Amino acid sequence: MQIPRLHPDTIEEVKLRADIVDVVSEYVVLRKRGKDFVGLCPFHDEKSPSFTVSQTKQMYYCFGCQAGGNAIKFVMELGKRSFADVVLDLARRYQVPVQTLEPEQRQELQRQLSLREQLYEVLASSAQFYQHALRQSQGQKAFQYLQSNRQFKEETIQQFGLGYAPAGWETLYRYLVDDKHYPVQILEKAGLIKPRREGGGYYDVFRDRLMIPIRDVQGRVIAFGGRTLTDEQPKYLNSPETELFSKGKTLFALDQAKDGISQLDQAVVVEGYFDAIALHAAGINNAIASLGTALSLEQVRLILRYTESKQLILNFDADKAGTNAAERAIGEIAELAYKGEVQLKILNLPDGKDADEYLHSHTPEDYGELLKNAPLWLDWQIQQIIQDRDLKQATDFQQVTQQIVKLLKNIVNSDTRNYYVSYCAEILSLGDTRLIPLRVENLLTQIAPAAATYSKPISAKKAWGASKSRLPITSASLRDATRTLSTSSNSPLPTERSLLEHAEALLLRIYLHCPEQRQMIVDELEERDLQFSLSHHRFLWQQILDISSGDGETKNFVSLPNLISRLQDRFLEFDSEIGLISHLFHVDEKNQKEILRTPQVVQAAIACMDLVMLEKRYRHFLELWQQTDPEAEPERYQYYYQAFYAEKIKLQQIDRQRLFSITELL
């Protein structure tokens, strides 16, 4: 469902009604501690609670991983969901009327929301019906198949809600329409029944099949997969495309695997339902299935939300069919793999087995070892090229070389390309090290046009004019800020992070040791909507704000007697954090000189932080704009364009401000 832009009043009303303790308590066990609540952080592993929820501030914050925000952000981050989707869910839960910025869309949105709720409900009822039928006499064959052929235990069958669709033509239809009184139109829209071609009436889509519920990321049933128990074709039958279900946008078992993917920082993609279920039954809980289609970019991006290192392992059979399946499953992600945006690996199991079969005769540890040693996609591709080829034969050598050149041309990163040029040159030299330089030269000569095209610099004017080109980000402002914030003109220019580290540290030191500057610092940060980017600085600032808040209602930024002492008392519980910021509590001769010109230095530090945040937002909106299809989503395309262009204008303005500030300081 395309969600129109929500009215700000709706968003504000959701923020007011959605109590953060109520929302977080659904996912985290919270205990009262003073005026706040504490629990184990859901965003990282920990043994002692560092996750706090403030009911008075309606905010959460983790002192371990520095995650923080309001109720909406909590649900967004935990479920990797969009802002509008979360607001709509919370609006339904807290009975907030939904308004859109376009009044004419309001009625249609309400109709769509009502339809989706009915679809979720009827699909959930169908899943319960199938699960019940599995344990009746008519479902014994299916139940035996799961226990004997697949070797699934009862807990696995229940975990995945496996069931059975009876053989009758109208069994589900009669249950849902006659007994449960669901409208026929809803069943048809859910993909559960079809109209008869002759004579009127409807018939069940799934009959005499073992039923596998397909769920969305939130665990709601959105479709079914049915496996035949006879010789009927097709062997596997999926629900048709519906309002809730799109095969190219859905991954089986992602609701079960998302936590495992995040914890292991790796996703394993298999081809079949039962492969994914078998892996989970064996304790390998980062496995998902692609529903038998080539992986789309939308599916890949959905997976990559949960893995920081962007590591994806495709696991298909080692035989010819498995190789073809791997090639097909790679689909559109080849481009991402060539660019290095995905750490793509390929695992072909030995003896032509799939994951389910392999685990019948091997341990989960054996499978884990295969995952660990799975080759990178490029290595796998090269092995596929040279497999069953005799490089001593001129024809084979020529064909292999041509395919390798074609592969190398697509590698965007020059370092990666140079590595594989050397690697392939070794293969083509057949063990004769004297030939390696010649093979390298031959390969580079053949891929040179592509390499030259990629490495040629693009002017800023040309890049700005191209609708889909990445715009260069100027670093002049960072260099200027460096000259302001560096303590020695002879020192080398620091990186963006070291510059930011110095600016933020300087601002915090001034705040701690110059009470008369505190209000100005707070005002500047609030006016520019700035936050400390580095986690240890953000942690210190949060403690300052907590102390400043006092009773939670007033903020006294200027008159904070013994602020440093009070902070040090707080940090007795946080040994690791204090090591990164303890130097800020002290002022030596060098620091004293730095903070003598506090108004100017505060302005320089604030400008530096502002610049870095602007550039991050600029890159973020630019990337979103580049990834949006202007024909499919024209409003979102225009919105992202305006957003990144606005950040560009701000960058130009801050550039001019920085140059002025530097002139004044010099």
N, C-alpha and C positions, 0 to 999 in steps of 0.2 A: 504494500500500500504506500502510495506516495503521500507523505505527510506534508500538508501546507505549513507555511510559517505560522507559528502559534502566537497568539496575542500576548504582549507583555503582562497584561492583567492575569491571564491564566497561569503564566509562569510564576508570577509573584504570589498568587493565591496558593499554588502548590507548595511553594517554599514555606508559606505561613502554616499550612495545615499538616504538612508531612513532618512529623516529629522525628528528629534524627535518632533518638534512642529507640523509638519504635521501629524505624527502618533498619538500623544496624543490628538490632536484637534478632532479626530473622536470620542473620548470617554469623553473628559473633555472640558468644556467651559473655554478657557484661555484668560486672559487679560494681556496686556503689562504693566509691572511695572519695570521701569528702563531698564536695559539691558536684563532682564529675563521676563518670563511669569508666572502668578500665576493662580490658580483655586482651586476648592474644590477637595480634595483627593478622588480618586475612590476606595481606599483600606480601608477606614474607614469613619465613619460618622463624619461630622464636619459642623459647621455653618459659620465659617470664614475661608477663604482660607489659608492653610499652605503648599499647594503643589506647588512647583516651577519647572519650566522647563528652562534650560539654553541652548539657541541655540548655543552659542559659544562653550560650553563644550559638547554639545549633550548628556546631562544627565538630569534626573529628580530626585527630592528629596522632601520628605515630612517631614516637621519639626514636624508633629504631631505623625506619626506612624513610621518614619524613613525608609520608603520604598524608594528605590533609584536604579538607574541603567541607562542603555541605552535604545534605542527604542526596541531592540529585547527583553530585559528582561521585559519591560513594557507590551508588548503584551503577553508574556509567563505568567506573573503573573496574569494579568487581566483575561485571558481566560483559565488559567490552562492548557496550551498547551506545547508540547514538543519543544525543541530548533530547531530541524530540520524542524518541521512543520511550525513554525513561519518564519524561514529563507526562506523557499520555498514560502510562501505566500507573504512576502515582496519582494522577488526576482521577482515574477510575477508582483506585483504592480509597481515596479520601473524598470521593464524590464532589469533585470540583468541576463545574461546567466548563466545557472546552470551547474556547473562542479562537478564531483565526484572524489574521490581519485582513483577509479577504472575506467579508461577510457572506458572499454568495457561495463560498466553499464550506461554510459551517454545517449546513444541512447535509451535504454530501459526505462530509467527514463523519458526522454522527451516524449516518446510514452505514458507512463502511466499518466503523467501529462496532456497531451492533451486529453486522454480518460476521465479522471476524470472531466476536465472542461466541456466536452461535456455532460457527465452524469448529472452534476449539472444543466446545461442549460436546457436539455430536461425535467428534473424532475420539474424545476421551471415553465416551460411552461405548463406542465401537471397540476400542482397545480392551475395555473391561469385558465386553461380550466375548471377544475372541479368547481372552485369557480364561474365562469361565468354560468355554466350549472345549478348550484343550484338555480339561480334566474330567470331561464327560466321556461316556462310552464311545461316542462317535469320534472323539479326538485321541483315542488311545494310540492309533497308528502314528500320529504326529508326535505324541509324547514319547513313544518308544524311540522314534527316530532321533529326537533330541538327546535322550539319555544314552542310547546305544551307539548310534552312528557318530554323533557329534561329541558324545561323552560330556555333556553339560550337566552340572549338578543343579539341584533345585534352586539354590540361591542365585545362580547365574540366570536361570529361566525367569525368575521373578525380577531380578535386577533389570533385565532388558524387556520385561513385559511380553515375552513370547506367547503366542496363542495359536488358535486354529480357526479357520473359516469353514463352517460346515458345507457339505456338498450341495445342499438344496439351492435352487435358483433364487428363492426369495426369503431365505432364513433371516438374514440381517435386516432386510427391508421390513418384514413383518414385525420384528422386535422393535425397531426404532420408530416406525410409523404407527403401527397398530397398538403396541404396548406403551411406548414412550411418547408418542404423539408429536414427534419432530416433523416439521414440514418437509414434504418430498423434495422441494426445491433446494433445501439446505443439504440434504443427503447427496443430491446430484452435484451441487457446487463443491462438496467435500470430496468428490471422486469416489464415492462408495457404491453408487448405483448408476445404471445407464437405462435410458428409455428403450423399450423394445421397438424393433423396426416395423413389426406388424402386430396388429391386435391391441395396441395400447399397453399401458402398464410399464413396470420397470423390472430389472433383474440385478442381482448382486454382481459387482465387479469381481470380487474374490470368492472363489468356491473351491472347496476341498484343497486348501493350501495352508501351509504352515505360515503364520503371520508374524511379521517383524515390524513393530512400530518404529516410525522414523520421527525423531523429535528435533525441535529447534534447540538453540543454545540454552534456553531457559528450561528445557525439559518438557515442553508441551508437545503432545502428539500433533503432527501436521500432515502425516501421510503414512502409508504402509508399503512394505515390500512383502510379496507373497511367493513362497517357494512351492512348486508343485510336488506332490507326493506320488505322482504317476508319471506316465510318459508324455503328458500334455505339454505343449509348447505355448508360450515361452517357458523356460525352466524357472526364471524369476520374472515376476510381474510387479511393476511399481505403480503407485497411484498416479493419475494424470496430473498435469500442472493445474494448480488451483490458486485461489487468493492467498493461501498460506504457504504453498509448496512450489518451489522451483528447483528442479533437479540440479541445474548448474550453479545454484547458490547454496546448496545444502550439503552437509557432510554428516554421514551416519556416525553416531556415538560421540559427536563433539561435546554434547552436554555431559557425558560421562568422562571425557578425556581432557577437558580444558584445564582442570587443576593439575593433572599429571603432566601435561605439556608445559605448563608454567614452571612446575617444580623441577622437571628434568631439562627444561630449556630445549626441547626437541619434540617434534611430532613425527609419528610413523603412520604413513598412509598405505593401506592395503586395498585390494580390489573388491573383496566381498564382505557381506554382512557377517558371515560366520567366522571369517578370519579375524575381524575386529573383536567380535564377541569372545572368541577363543583366547585372544591375547589378553583381554581384560580378565577373563577367568583365570589366567595364569599369572595375574598380578602385574602385567605390562599395561599400565593404565594411561598410556599416552598414544593409544592407537585409534585411528579413525578410518572410515572407508569412503571411497570416492563415488559410490553408487554406480560404478561401472562406466563412467564417462571420463573423457579427458578433463583434467583439472583446469578449471577456468581461473582467470585472474581474480575474480571475486572470491572463489573458494580459497585460493592461496592467501589472499590478504586477510580472509577470515581466520585462517590458521595462524598466520604470522602475528596476529594480535597477542597471542599467548606465549610466544617464544622470543626472548630478547635477542638471542644470537641468530634468529631467523633460520634455524636448522630444520630441514625437512628431509625425511628419508622415505623414498618410495620402495615398497616391498612387494615384488611380484615374483612369479615362478621363474626358475632358471631356464626353462625350456624355451623353444621358439615362440610359443604362444605367450609365455610370460614376458619375453623380450619385447614382443610386439605390443603387449599391454602396457609395458613401461614406457615405450615410445609414445603410445597414444595418451597415456596419463600425463606425460610431461606437458603436452599441449602448449598452452600459451606461456607457461612459466619458463620456457627456454630463454626468452628474452631477459627475464629477471636474473636467471642463472648466469647468462653471459655477462651481465653487468655487475655480478657479484652481490646483488641485492637479496639473494637467497642462497644459503649454504645447502645446495641440493646434493643428496647422496642417493645411490641406488643399491638396494639389497636384493640380489637374486638368491633364493634359497636353493640348496643343493638337491639333486635328484628330481628336479622338476616339481617340487612340492609347494603347496601354498602354506600359509602360516598355520592354519588349522591342522592340516596333515602333519606338518613338521612337529608340532607340539605333542602329537600322539606318541611319537617315538623319541623325543628329545626333551630336555628340561628347559625351563624358562631361562636359566643361566646360559645354556647353549645359545639360545636365541639372542640374549643380551650381548654375548660375545660377537655374534655375527653383526649386530647393529653397530657395535663399537668399531668393527673393522670394515664397515661398508665404505666402498670407494666414493670419492667425489664424482659428481656427474660427468665432468670432463674426462676424468680417468676412465670411467665406465664407457663413455662414448668412444674414446680412443681404442679401448680393448675390443669394442664391437666392430670397429673399422678393420683392425688387423686380424680379427679372429678368422681362422681357417684360410688365411692368405699366406702364400709363399713369397716372401719379399725378395727371394733370389731370382724369381721369375719377373722378367721385365714388365709384363702386362699387369701382374698383381702389384708390383712396386709402383707403377704409374698410377693405377686406380687408387691405391691407398694414399699416395702422396696428394692426389687431387682432393680426396675426401678430408684429409687432415688440414690442408690449406683452407678449404671451405669452413672447417670448424674453427681454425685459428683466427680467421678473418672476423668472426662474430664476437670474439672476446674483446670487450671494451677496455678493461683495465690494462694499461701497458705493462705493468709489472707481472700480472698474471699471464699475459700473452707471451712475454719474454721467457717466463718459466716454462711454459708448455712448448714453445719453440725449441728450447734446449732439450726438453724431455722427448719430444717427437724426433728430434735430430739423432738422439742416442738410439732410438728404436730403429730408425731408417739406416743407421750406420752398421747395423748387424754385428755389434761388438767390436768393430774396428774404430778405435778412438781417434785415429788419424783422419777419419772421414767426417767426424762430428762438426768441425768448423765449416766444411764445405756444405754439409746438409743444412746447417743453421743459415748460411748465406743464401742457399737456394730457397729455403722456406721464407726468409725475410723478403727476398726479392719478389716472391709471388704474392705475399700479403701486404707489401709496401703501400700500394694505393689506399687500401682500407686504413692502414695505420696512419698514413699521412693525413687522410681526411679527418680522422678522429683527433689527432694531436694538434691540428692547425688551430691557432687561437682565433676566437671570434671577437670582433669589436663590440663594445658595449652598445653602440648605436644599432648595429645589425642585429644583435641579440634582442634588443628591446623591440625591434620591429617585427621579429618572428613571433607568430602567435603561440607556438608551442615550444619555443626554445627556452632553455634555462638562463635566466638573467644573471650576469655576474654581480657579485656582492662586493662593493668597494670596501677596502680595509683602510682607507686613508684616515678615517675618523679614529680607528683604533690606534693607528700609528701616532696621531696627534695626541690622543689621550695618554699614550705611553710616555711621550715627552713630558707631559704634565705630571704624571704620577711616578715616573722613574726617579730614583734618588741620585742617579749618576748619569750624566750625558754621554759618558764613554761606555756604558753598559750596553749589551746587545738588546735589541727590541724583544720584549717578551711575547709569548703567544697570547691568543685571545683569553684562554683560561687564566694564565698567570696575571694578565692585566686585570681581569675581573676579580681575581682573588685579592689583588692588592687594593683595588678600589673599594670592595666590600669591607675588607679588613680595616682600611683606613676610616671608613664611615663609622663602623662599629666602635673603633678606638676613640674617635672624637665623641661619639655619643656617651661612652662610658666615662670619659675624663673631662668633658666640657659640658656641664649641665645646661649652660646658657644656650647651647646649640641644639639641644634635644628637640624642642618643639619645631624648630625649622626643619630638622631632618625628617621628623614624622610628617610634617606638612608636605614636604617635597615628595616623599615616598607615596603618600596618599593621593596627592594631586596628579602624579604621573602614573599611578596604579602600578608601582614597582614592587617586586619582591626580591629577596636575596636568592640568588640562583644556586649557590653552593650549599650543600646539605648542612655542614657544620655551622655556617653562618646563619642559615635559616633556623637551625635548632637554637642558637644563642638568641636570635631575635624573638623567637617564640617565647623563650623564658622571660625576656625583658618585657614583652607585652603582657604576659601573665602577671608579673609583679606590678606592672604599671596599672593593670586593670583593678587591682585591689579587690574590692567586693564584687567585681564583675559588672558594675554599672558605671563607674567613673574611671577615667584614665588620667593619671597625673604623671605627665612625662618629665616635667621639670624638677619637681621636688621629690626626688627619690633618694633619701639619705641611705648611705651604706649600700648602694646598689651593687657594687662589685662584691662586697662581702656576702650579700644575700644570694647573689648568683653563684658564688663559690660554694655556699652551703647547699644549694640545690644540686650542684654538679657532683656532690659526693657520691651520688647513686649512679653517675654516668662516667666511669673512668675513661672509656674510649673516646667520648666526645670532648672531655675537658682537655685532652692532649692536643687537640687541633686548634683550640681557641684560648688556651691559658695565657699565651703571650699577649693577648689583647688587654689583659687585666693590668699590665705593667707598661710604664712609659720610660724609655731610656732617653739619652741625649738626642739620638737620631730621630726618635719618634716625636720628641718635644719640638724639634725644628719643623717637622712635618705639620703638626697641628697648630703652629703659631698663626698661620694664615687660614684659620678655620673656615671663614665664609667662602673664600675662593676655592679651597680644597674640597669643601663639601659640594660646591657646584660642579667641580671637575669630576668627583667620584660619582655623583648622581648622574651626570651626563654620560659617563662611561657605562654605568649600569643600564641606563635608558637605551643607550645605543645598542648594547648587546641584546637586550630584550626585544627591541624593535627589529633587529636583524633576524632573530629567531622567529618572530611572528611573520616577518616578511617571507622567509624561506618556507614556513609552514603553509601560509595561504597560497603562495606561488605553487607549491607542490600539489595542494588540493585542486587548484585551478587547472593545472596541467593534467591531472588525473580525471577531470570531469568532462563528460561528453556534452558539448554545447547543444547538440540536437536533442539528446535524450533528456537532459536536465538544464534547460536554458536559464532558469531562475537561479539555480545554484551556481552555474557557471558564471553568471553576471555578478552574483554576490561575492564569490571568491576573487573575481577580477577586481572589483571595487575595494575589497579588503586588502589585497596585497598592494594595490596601487596607492591606497591611503597610507600604508606603512612605508612605501617608497618615498612619498612626499614628506612624511615625518622624518625619515632618515636624512633627506636632503636638508631639512630645517635644522636638525640636530647637528649635522655637519657644520653648518654655518655658525651655530651657537658655540660649537667646540672650538672652531678657529678663533672666534672672538674671545672666548675664555682663555685660550692659550696665549693670545697676544697680551691680554691683561696680565696674566701671571708672569710672562716673561719680562 
